Amino acid sequence: MKLEIIFKDGRWLVNGKRLHELNTEEKEFMNDFFREFKIWKAEEDEEIRHFINRQAGDQEASINYNNFQKQVV
């Protein structure tokens, strides 16, 4: 059986059916999908947070270096 999840008109559909129309197998598939999506999203958010912190640190170091140069000159 092929299962497909799509987001259409503000709703998640599995094989074109809304949540209340799903059979047990389709509901389990949908639950697994969202469980995986949550994990992926959390990992992505963590990577973004690290990237932003790293960028902020680099920028701060650059600003401090530029201020140091101005003071020396």
PyMOL Python script that loads the backbone (N, CA, C, O; Angstrom):
from pymol import cmd

cmd.read_pdbstr("""\
ATOM      1  N   MET A   1       0.833  -1.175   0.000  1.00  0.00           N
ATOM      2  CA  MET A   1       0.000   0.000   0.000  1.00  0.00           C
ATOM      3  C   MET A   1       0.886   1.249   0.000  1.00  0.00           C
ATOM      4  O   MET A   1       1.799   1.361   0.818  1.00  0.00           O
ATOM      5  N   LYS A   2       0.627   2.161  -0.890  1.00  0.00           N
ATOM      6  CA  LYS A   2       1.380   3.406  -0.968  1.00  0.00           C
ATOM      7  C   LYS A   2       0.716   4.437  -0.060  1.00  0.00           C
ATOM      8  O   LYS A   2      -0.494   4.652  -0.125  1.00  0.00           O
ATOM      9  N   LEU A   3       1.526   5.073   0.787  1.00  0.00           N
ATOM     10  CA  LEU A   3       1.022   6.114   1.674  1.00  0.00           C
ATOM     11  C   LEU A   3       1.732   7.417   1.336  1.00  0.00           C
ATOM     12  O   LEU A   3       2.954   7.452   1.195  1.00  0.00           O
ATOM     13  N   GLU A   4       0.967   8.471   1.210  1.00  0.00           N
ATOM     14  CA  GLU A   4       1.519   9.768   0.845  1.00  0.00           C
ATOM     15  C   GLU A   4       0.912  10.839   1.740  1.00  0.00           C
ATOM     16  O   GLU A   4      -0.305  10.908   1.909  1.00  0.00           O
ATOM     17  N   ILE A   5       1.773  11.670   2.310  1.00  0.00           N
ATOM     18  CA  ILE A   5       1.309  12.782   3.139  1.00  0.00           C
ATOM     19  C   ILE A   5       1.536  14.070   2.367  1.00  0.00           C
ATOM     20  O   ILE A   5       2.619  14.307   1.833  1.00  0.00           O
ATOM     21  N   ILE A   6       0.500  14.896   2.317  1.00  0.00           N
ATOM     22  CA  ILE A   6       0.631  16.215   1.697  1.00  0.00           C
ATOM     23  C   ILE A   6      -0.051  17.254   2.582  1.00  0.00           C
ATOM     24  O   ILE A   6      -0.940  16.932   3.369  1.00  0.00           O
ATOM     25  N   PHE A   7       0.376  18.489   2.439  1.00  0.00           N
ATOM     26  CA  PHE A   7      -0.247  19.607   3.148  1.00  0.00           C
ATOM     27  C   PHE A   7      -0.973  20.421   2.095  1.00  0.00           C
ATOM     28  O   PHE A   7      -0.353  20.971   1.185  1.00  0.00           O
ATOM     29  N   LYS A   8      -2.291  20.496   2.222  1.00  0.00           N
ATOM     30  CA  LYS A   8      -3.099  21.166   1.212  1.00  0.00           C
ATOM     31  C   LYS A   8      -4.208  21.961   1.888  1.00  0.00           C
ATOM     32  O   LYS A   8      -4.912  21.447   2.757  1.00  0.00           O
ATOM     33  N   ASP A   9      -4.353  23.198   1.488  1.00  0.00           N
ATOM     34  CA  ASP A   9      -5.405  24.071   2.028  1.00  0.00           C
ATOM     35  C   ASP A   9      -5.396  24.121   3.557  1.00  0.00           C
ATOM     36  O   ASP A   9      -6.450  24.123   4.193  1.00  0.00           O
ATOM     37  N   GLY A  10      -4.202  24.161   4.135  1.00  0.00           N
ATOM     38  CA  GLY A  10      -4.082  24.271   5.589  1.00  0.00           C
ATOM     39  C   GLY A  10      -4.326  22.988   6.349  1.00  0.00           C
ATOM     40  O   GLY A  10      -4.467  23.017   7.571  1.00  0.00           O
ATOM     41  N   ARG A  11      -4.381  21.844   5.651  1.00  0.00           N
ATOM     42  CA  ARG A  11      -4.636  20.544   6.309  1.00  0.00           C
ATOM     43  C   ARG A  11      -3.618  19.512   5.842  1.00  0.00           C
ATOM     44  O   ARG A  11      -3.151  19.542   4.703  1.00  0.00           O
ATOM     45  N   TRP A  12      -3.288  18.601   6.749  1.00  0.00           N
ATOM     46  CA  TRP A  12      -2.469  17.457   6.388  1.00  0.00           C
ATOM     47  C   TRP A  12      -3.390  16.357   5.888  1.00  0.00           C
ATOM     48  O   TRP A  12      -4.405  16.058   6.516  1.00  0.00           O
ATOM     49  N   LEU A  13      -3.041  15.759   4.767  1.00  0.00           N
ATOM     50  CA  LEU A  13      -3.831  14.673   4.187  1.00  0.00           C
ATOM     51  C   LEU A  13      -2.944  13.452   3.982  1.00  0.00           C
ATOM     52  O   LEU A  13      -1.784  13.576   3.589  1.00  0.00           O
ATOM     53  N   VAL A  14      -3.490  12.288   4.248  1.00  0.00           N
ATOM     54  CA  VAL A  14      -2.815  11.024   3.949  1.00  0.00           C
ATOM     55  C   VAL A  14      -3.628  10.359   2.855  1.00  0.00           C
ATOM     56  O   VAL A  14      -4.801  10.035   3.042  1.00  0.00           O
ATOM     57  N   ASN A  15      -2.995  10.161   1.720  1.00  0.00           N
ATOM     58  CA  ASN A  15      -3.683   9.602   0.546  1.00  0.00           C
ATOM     59  C   ASN A  15      -4.976  10.364   0.247  1.00  0.00           C
ATOM     60  O   ASN A  15      -5.981   9.773  -0.148  1.00  0.00           O
ATOM     61  N   GLY A  16      -4.934  11.682   0.442  1.00  0.00           N
ATOM     62  CA  GLY A  16      -6.085  12.522   0.125  1.00  0.00           C
ATOM     63  C   GLY A  16      -7.172  12.549   1.183  1.00  0.00           C
ATOM     64  O   GLY A  16      -8.200  13.200   0.993  1.00  0.00           O
ATOM     65  N   LYS A  17      -6.962  11.844   2.313  1.00  0.00           N
ATOM     66  CA  LYS A  17      -7.982  11.791   3.373  1.00  0.00           C
ATOM     67  C   LYS A  17      -7.576  12.657   4.558  1.00  0.00           C
ATOM     68  O   LYS A  17      -6.397  12.753   4.899  1.00  0.00           O
ATOM     69  N   ARG A  18      -8.571  13.286   5.180  1.00  0.00           N
ATOM     70  CA  ARG A  18      -8.316  14.061   6.390  1.00  0.00           C
ATOM     71  C   ARG A  18      -8.141  13.115   7.578  1.00  0.00           C
ATOM     72  O   ARG A  18      -8.464  11.931   7.494  1.00  0.00           O
ATOM     73  N   LEU A  19      -7.628  13.652   8.676  1.00  0.00           N
ATOM     74  CA  LEU A  19      -7.281  12.818   9.834  1.00  0.00           C
ATOM     75  C   LEU A  19      -8.427  11.952  10.332  1.00  0.00           C
ATOM     76  O   LEU A  19      -8.215  10.777  10.632  1.00  0.00           O
ATOM     77  N   HIS A  20      -9.620  12.488  10.426  1.00  0.00           N
ATOM     78  CA  HIS A  20     -10.741  11.711  10.976  1.00  0.00           C
ATOM     79  C   HIS A  20     -11.206  10.603  10.022  1.00  0.00           C
ATOM     80  O   HIS A  20     -12.002   9.751  10.416  1.00  0.00           O
ATOM     81  N   GLU A  21     -10.728  10.605   8.794  1.00  0.00           N
ATOM     82  CA  GLU A  21     -11.121   9.585   7.813  1.00  0.00           C
ATOM     83  C   GLU A  21     -10.102   8.448   7.694  1.00  0.00           C
ATOM     84  O   GLU A  21     -10.329   7.500   6.942  1.00  0.00           O
ATOM     85  N   LEU A  22      -8.994   8.526   8.415  1.00  0.00           N
ATOM     86  CA  LEU A  22      -7.906   7.561   8.257  1.00  0.00           C
ATOM     87  C   LEU A  22      -8.193   6.228   8.938  1.00  0.00           C
ATOM     88  O   LEU A  22      -8.865   6.173   9.967  1.00  0.00           O
ATOM     89  N   ASN A  23      -7.669   5.146   8.341  1.00  0.00           N
ATOM     90  CA  ASN A  23      -7.731   3.845   9.007  1.00  0.00           C
ATOM     91  C   ASN A  23      -6.528   3.726   9.949  1.00  0.00           C
ATOM     92  O   ASN A  23      -5.691   4.628   9.991  1.00  0.00           O
ATOM     93  N   THR A  24      -6.432   2.644  10.690  1.00  0.00           N
ATOM     94  CA  THR A  24      -5.390   2.473  11.701  1.00  0.00           C
ATOM     95  C   THR A  24      -3.993   2.553  11.105  1.00  0.00           C
ATOM     96  O   THR A  24      -3.126   3.231  11.656  1.00  0.00           O
ATOM     97  N   GLU A  25      -3.763   1.878   9.995  1.00  0.00           N
ATOM     98  CA  GLU A  25      -2.441   1.881   9.361  1.00  0.00           C
ATOM     99  C   GLU A  25      -2.039   3.302   8.940  1.00  0.00           C
ATOM    100  O   GLU A  25      -0.892   3.709   9.125  1.00  0.00           O
ATOM    101  N   GLU A  26      -2.975   4.033   8.385  1.00  0.00           N
ATOM    102  CA  GLU A  26      -2.692   5.403   7.949  1.00  0.00           C
ATOM    103  C   GLU A  26      -2.427   6.323   9.139  1.00  0.00           C
ATOM    104  O   GLU A  26      -1.578   7.211   9.062  1.00  0.00           O
ATOM    105  N   LYS A  27      -3.154   6.114  10.244  1.00  0.00           N
ATOM    106  CA  LYS A  27      -2.933   6.915  11.453  1.00  0.00           C
ATOM    107  C   LYS A  27      -1.545   6.649  12.029  1.00  0.00           C
ATOM    108  O   LYS A  27      -0.855   7.581  12.442  1.00  0.00           O
ATOM    109  N   GLU A  28      -1.134   5.387  12.058  1.00  0.00           N
ATOM    110  CA  GLU A  28       0.196   5.038  12.554  1.00  0.00           C
ATOM    111  C   GLU A  28       1.272   5.674  11.682  1.00  0.00           C
ATOM    112  O   GLU A  28       2.269   6.188  12.188  1.00  0.00           O
ATOM    113  N   PHE A  29       1.064   5.635  10.373  1.00  0.00           N
ATOM    114  CA  PHE A  29       2.002   6.248   9.438  1.00  0.00           C
ATOM    115  C   PHE A  29       2.117   7.749   9.708  1.00  0.00           C
ATOM    116  O   PHE A  29       3.217   8.300   9.744  1.00  0.00           O
ATOM    117  N   MET A  30       0.982   8.396   9.896  1.00  0.00           N
ATOM    118  CA  MET A  30       0.951   9.835  10.164  1.00  0.00           C
ATOM    119  C   MET A  30       1.666  10.142  11.481  1.00  0.00           C
ATOM    120  O   MET A  30       2.445  11.094  11.544  1.00  0.00           O
ATOM    121  N   ASN A  31       1.421   9.362  12.525  1.00  0.00           N
ATOM    122  CA  ASN A  31       2.087   9.563  13.816  1.00  0.00           C
ATOM    123  C   ASN A  31       3.598   9.418  13.689  1.00  0.00           C
ATOM    124  O   ASN A  31       4.351  10.227  14.231  1.00  0.00           O
ATOM    125  N   ASP A  32       4.044   8.382  12.971  1.00  0.00           N
ATOM    126  CA  ASP A  32       5.477   8.175  12.754  1.00  0.00           C
ATOM    127  C   ASP A  32       6.085   9.343  11.984  1.00  0.00           C
ATOM    128  O   ASP A  32       7.185   9.799  12.295  1.00  0.00           O
ATOM    129  N   PHE A  33       5.367   9.814  10.990  1.00  0.00           N
ATOM    130  CA  PHE A  33       5.846  10.942  10.188  1.00  0.00           C
ATOM    131  C   PHE A  33       6.080  12.161  11.071  1.00  0.00           C
ATOM    132  O   PHE A  33       7.138  12.786  10.999  1.00  0.00           O
ATOM    133  N   PHE A  34       5.105  12.500  11.899  1.00  0.00           N
ATOM    134  CA  PHE A  34       5.246  13.688  12.740  1.00  0.00           C
ATOM    135  C   PHE A  34       6.286  13.493  13.830  1.00  0.00           C
ATOM    136  O   PHE A  34       6.946  14.453  14.227  1.00  0.00           O
ATOM    137  N   ARG A  35       6.446  12.269  14.322  1.00  0.00           N
ATOM    138  CA  ARG A  35       7.489  11.993  15.312  1.00  0.00           C
ATOM    139  C   ARG A  35       8.856  12.257  14.683  1.00  0.00           C
ATOM    140  O   ARG A  35       9.700  12.918  15.290  1.00  0.00           O
ATOM    141  N   GLU A  36       9.079  11.747  13.474  1.00  0.00           N
ATOM    142  CA  GLU A  36      10.340  11.971  12.766  1.00  0.00           C
ATOM    143  C   GLU A  36      10.525  13.449  12.445  1.00  0.00           C
ATOM    144  O   GLU A  36      11.626  13.985  12.579  1.00  0.00           O
ATOM    145  N   PHE A  37       9.459  14.100  12.024  1.00  0.00           N
ATOM    146  CA  PHE A  37       9.530  15.517  11.679  1.00  0.00           C
ATOM    147  C   PHE A  37       9.923  16.349  12.893  1.00  0.00           C
ATOM    148  O   PHE A  37      10.730  17.271  12.777  1.00  0.00           O
ATOM    149  N   LYS A  38       9.355  16.028  14.062  1.00  0.00           N
ATOM    150  CA  LYS A  38       9.679  16.748  15.294  1.00  0.00           C
ATOM    151  C   LYS A  38      11.154  16.598  15.636  1.00  0.00           C
ATOM    152  O   LYS A  38      11.816  17.572  15.994  1.00  0.00           O
ATOM    153  N   ILE A  39      11.667  15.376  15.527  1.00  0.00           N
ATOM    154  CA  ILE A  39      13.079  15.122  15.829  1.00  0.00           C
ATOM    155  C   ILE A  39      13.957  15.900  14.861  1.00  0.00           C
ATOM    156  O   ILE A  39      14.915  16.557  15.269  1.00  0.00           O
ATOM    157  N   TRP A  40      13.624  15.821  13.577  1.00  0.00           N
ATOM    158  CA  TRP A  40      14.394  16.533  12.557  1.00  0.00           C
ATOM    159  C   TRP A  40      14.354  18.032  12.805  1.00  0.00           C
ATOM    160  O   TRP A  40      15.380  18.705  12.708  1.00  0.00           O
ATOM    161  N   LYS A  41      13.183  18.558  13.124  1.00  0.00           N
ATOM    162  CA  LYS A  41      13.007  19.992  13.355  1.00  0.00           C
ATOM    163  C   LYS A  41      13.825  20.428  14.566  1.00  0.00           C
ATOM    164  O   LYS A  41      14.465  21.479  14.534  1.00  0.00           O
ATOM    165  N   ALA A  42      13.809  19.636  15.626  1.00  0.00           N
ATOM    166  CA  ALA A  42      14.569  19.981  16.827  1.00  0.00           C
ATOM    167  C   ALA A  42      16.063  20.001  16.522  1.00  0.00           C
ATOM    168  O   ALA A  42      16.778  20.892  16.979  1.00  0.00           O
ATOM    169  N   GLU A  43      16.540  19.018  15.747  1.00  0.00           N
ATOM    170  CA  GLU A  43      17.952  18.979  15.374  1.00  0.00           C
ATOM    171  C   GLU A  43      18.304  20.173  14.501  1.00  0.00           C
ATOM    172  O   GLU A  43      19.365  20.777  14.662  1.00  0.00           O
ATOM    173  N   GLU A  44      17.416  20.512  13.579  1.00  0.00           N
ATOM    174  CA  GLU A  44      17.660  21.657  12.700  1.00  0.00           C
ATOM    175  C   GLU A  44      17.713  22.948  13.515  1.00  0.00           C
ATOM    176  O   GLU A  44      18.587  23.785  13.290  1.00  0.00           O
ATOM    177  N   ASP A  45      16.791  23.115  14.455  1.00  0.00           N
ATOM    178  CA  ASP A  45      16.775  24.308  15.300  1.00  0.00           C
ATOM    179  C   ASP A  45      18.070  24.425  16.094  1.00  0.00           C
ATOM    180  O   ASP A  45      18.611  25.520  16.248  1.00  0.00           O
ATOM    181  N   GLU A  46      18.565  23.301  16.596  1.00  0.00           N
ATOM    182  CA  GLU A  46      19.809  23.302  17.366  1.00  0.00           C
ATOM    183  C   GLU A  46      20.981  23.713  16.478  1.00  0.00           C
ATOM    184  O   GLU A  46      21.835  24.493  16.899  1.00  0.00           O
ATOM    185  N   GLU A  47      21.024  23.193  15.248  1.00  0.00           N
ATOM    186  CA  GLU A  47      22.086  23.571  14.314  1.00  0.00           C
ATOM    187  C   GLU A  47      22.019  25.060  13.998  1.00  0.00           C
ATOM    188  O   GLU A  47      23.055  25.722  13.931  1.00  0.00           O
ATOM    189  N   ILE A  48      20.840  25.585  13.807  1.00  0.00           N
ATOM    190  CA  ILE A  48      20.673  27.012  13.516  1.00  0.00           C
ATOM    191  C   ILE A  48      21.137  27.842  14.706  1.00  0.00           C
ATOM    192  O   ILE A  48      21.817  28.854  14.535  1.00  0.00           O
ATOM    193  N   ARG A  49      20.772  27.416  15.908  1.00  0.00           N
ATOM    194  CA  ARG A  49      21.179  28.137  17.118  1.00  0.00           C
ATOM    195  C   ARG A  49      22.705  28.167  17.234  1.00  0.00           C
ATOM    196  O   ARG A  49      23.282  29.208  17.546  1.00  0.00           O
ATOM    197  N   HIS A  50      23.366  27.017  16.980  1.00  0.00           N
ATOM    198  CA  HIS A  50      24.828  26.971  17.025  1.00  0.00           C
ATOM    199  C   HIS A  50      25.428  27.883  15.963  1.00  0.00           C
ATOM    200  O   HIS A  50      26.398  28.592  16.228  1.00  0.00           O
ATOM    201  N   PHE A  51      24.856  27.867  14.769  1.00  0.00           N
ATOM    202  CA  PHE A  51      25.358  28.701  13.682  1.00  0.00           C
ATOM    203  C   PHE A  51      25.257  30.181  14.056  1.00  0.00           C
ATOM    204  O   PHE A  51      26.206  30.940  13.861  1.00  0.00           O
ATOM    205  N   ILE A  52      24.112  30.584  14.589  1.00  0.00           N
ATOM    206  CA  ILE A  52      23.909  31.989  14.969  1.00  0.00           C
ATOM    207  C   ILE A  52      24.889  32.381  16.076  1.00  0.00           C
ATOM    208  O   ILE A  52      25.486  33.457  16.032  1.00  0.00           O
ATOM    209  N   ASN A  53      25.048  31.505  17.063  1.00  0.00           N
ATOM    210  CA  ASN A  53      25.985  31.801  18.149  1.00  0.00           C
ATOM    211  C   ASN A  53      27.410  31.911  17.633  1.00  0.00           C
ATOM    212  O   ASN A  53      28.172  32.782  18.055  1.00  0.00           O
ATOM    213  N   ARG A  54      27.761  31.018  16.714  1.00  0.00           N
ATOM    214  CA  ARG A  54      29.100  31.042  16.122  1.00  0.00           C
ATOM    215  C   ARG A  54      29.303  32.343  15.347  1.00  0.00           C
ATOM    216  O   ARG A  54      30.346  32.988  15.457  1.00  0.00           O
ATOM    217  N   GLN A  55      28.292  32.718  14.563  1.00  0.00           N
ATOM    218  CA  GLN A  55      28.380  33.957  13.789  1.00  0.00           C
ATOM    219  C   GLN A  55      28.495  35.161  14.717  1.00  0.00           C
ATOM    220  O   GLN A  55      29.287  36.071  14.475  1.00  0.00           O
ATOM    221  N   ALA A  56      27.701  35.155  15.770  1.00  0.00           N
ATOM    222  CA  ALA A  56      27.742  36.269  16.723  1.00  0.00           C
ATOM    223  C   ALA A  56      29.115  36.345  17.371  1.00  0.00           C
ATOM    224  O   ALA A  56      29.653  37.435  17.567  1.00  0.00           O
ATOM    225  N   GLY A  57      29.681  35.196  17.703  1.00  0.00           N
ATOM    226  CA  GLY A  57      31.020  35.163  18.296  1.00  0.00           C
ATOM    227  C   GLY A  57      32.063  35.683  17.332  1.00  0.00           C
ATOM    228  O   GLY A  57      32.940  36.450  17.728  1.00  0.00           O
ATOM    229  N   ASP A  58      31.988  35.283  16.075  1.00  0.00           N
ATOM    230  CA  ASP A  58      32.932  35.756  15.064  1.00  0.00           C
ATOM    231  C   ASP A  58      32.796  37.256  14.868  1.00  0.00           C
ATOM    232  O   ASP A  58      33.789  37.973  14.747  1.00  0.00           O
ATOM    233  N   GLN A  59      31.565  37.716  14.841  1.00  0.00           N
ATOM    234  CA  GLN A  59      31.314  39.143  14.634  1.00  0.00           C
ATOM    235  C   GLN A  59      31.845  39.942  15.829  1.00  0.00           C
ATOM    236  O   GLN A  59      32.445  41.005  15.668  1.00  0.00           O
ATOM    237  N   GLU A  60      31.610  39.406  17.022  1.00  0.00           N
ATOM    238  CA  GLU A  60      32.093  40.064  18.231  1.00  0.00           C
ATOM    239  C   GLU A  60      33.610  40.152  18.219  1.00  0.00           C
ATOM    240  O   GLU A  60      34.180  41.194  18.543  1.00  0.00           O
ATOM    241  N   ALA A  61      34.262  39.059  17.847  1.00  0.00           N
ATOM    242  CA  ALA A  61      35.720  39.044  17.773  1.00  0.00           C
ATOM    243  C   ALA A  61      36.198  40.061  16.747  1.00  0.00           C
ATOM    244  O   ALA A  61      37.182  40.763  16.976  1.00  0.00           O
ATOM    245  N   SER A  62      35.514  40.140  15.635  1.00  0.00           N
ATOM    246  CA  SER A  62      35.873  41.088  14.587  1.00  0.00           C
ATOM    247  C   SER A  62      35.715  42.523  15.080  1.00  0.00           C
ATOM    248  O   SER A  62      36.574  43.369  14.830  1.00  0.00           O
ATOM    249  N   ILE A  63      34.619  42.794  15.778  1.00  0.00           N
ATOM    250  CA  ILE A  63      34.384  44.144  16.307  1.00  0.00           C
ATOM    251  C   ILE A  63      35.460  44.492  17.329  1.00  0.00           C
ATOM    252  O   ILE A  63      35.994  45.601  17.312  1.00  0.00           O
ATOM    253  N   ASN A  64      35.786  43.549  18.224  1.00  0.00           N
ATOM    254  CA  ASN A  64      36.819  43.789  19.230  1.00  0.00           C
ATOM    255  C   ASN A  64      38.169  44.039  18.571  1.00  0.00           C
ATOM    256  O   ASN A  64      38.921  44.914  18.999  1.00  0.00           O
ATOM    257  N   TYR A  65      38.472  43.272  17.531  1.00  0.00           N
ATOM    258  CA  TYR A  65      39.730  43.436  16.805  1.00  0.00           C
ATOM    259  C   TYR A  65      39.774  44.813  16.146  1.00  0.00           C
ATOM    260  O   TYR A  65      40.793  45.502  16.208  1.00  0.00           O
ATOM    261  N   ASN A  66      38.664  45.213  15.512  1.00  0.00           N
ATOM    262  CA  ASN A  66      38.608  46.530  14.870  1.00  0.00           C
ATOM    263  C   ASN A  66      38.758  47.647  15.897  1.00  0.00           C
ATOM    264  O   ASN A  66      39.451  48.631  15.638  1.00  0.00           O
ATOM    265  N   ASN A  67      38.125  47.511  17.045  1.00  0.00           N
ATOM    266  CA  ASN A  67      38.261  48.513  18.107  1.00  0.00           C
ATOM    267  C   ASN A  67      39.699  48.579  18.602  1.00  0.00           C
ATOM    268  O   ASN A  67      40.221  49.660  18.873  1.00  0.00           O
ATOM    269  N   PHE A  68      40.331  47.422  18.717  1.00  0.00           N
ATOM    270  CA  PHE A  68      41.724  47.367  19.149  1.00  0.00           C
ATOM    271  C   PHE A  68      42.604  48.095  18.140  1.00  0.00           C
ATOM    272  O   PHE A  68      43.482  48.868  18.521  1.00  0.00           O
ATOM    273  N   GLN A  69      42.368  47.849  16.851  1.00  0.00           N
ATOM    274  CA  GLN A  69      43.157  48.515  15.810  1.00  0.00           C
ATOM    275  C   GLN A  69      42.986  50.027  15.892  1.00  0.00           C
ATOM    276  O   GLN A  69      43.955  50.772  15.755  1.00  0.00           O
ATOM    277  N   LYS A  70      41.763  50.476  16.114  1.00  0.00           N
ATOM    278  CA  LYS A  70      41.504  51.918  16.189  1.00  0.00           C
ATOM    279  C   LYS A  70      42.226  52.533  17.383  1.00  0.00           C
ATOM    280  O   LYS A  70      42.743  53.647  17.299  1.00  0.00           O
ATOM    281  N   GLN A  71      42.258  51.799  18.498  1.00  0.00           N
ATOM    282  CA  GLN A  71      42.914  52.324  19.688  1.00  0.00           C
ATOM    283  C   GLN A  71      44.426  52.399  19.493  1.00  0.00           C
ATOM    284  O   GLN A  71      45.075  53.335  19.961  1.00  0.00           O
ATOM    285  N   VAL A  72      44.978  51.412  18.801  1.00  0.00           N
ATOM    286  CA  VAL A  72      46.422  51.361  18.587  1.00  0.00           C
ATOM    287  C   VAL A  72      46.857  52.463  17.633  1.00  0.00           C
ATOM    288  O   VAL A  72      47.902  53.082  17.830  1.00  0.00           O
ATOM    289  N   VAL A  73      46.058  52.707  16.602  1.00  0.00           N
ATOM    290  CA  VAL A  73      46.429  53.689  15.574  1.00  0.00           C
ATOM    291  C   VAL A  73      46.227  55.040  16.089  1.00  0.00           C
ATOM    292  O   VAL A  73      46.480  56.015  15.381  1.00  0.00           O
TER     293      VAL A  73
END
""", "prot")
cmd.dss("prot")
cmd.show_as("cartoon", "prot")
cmd.util.cbc("prot")
cmd.orient("prot")
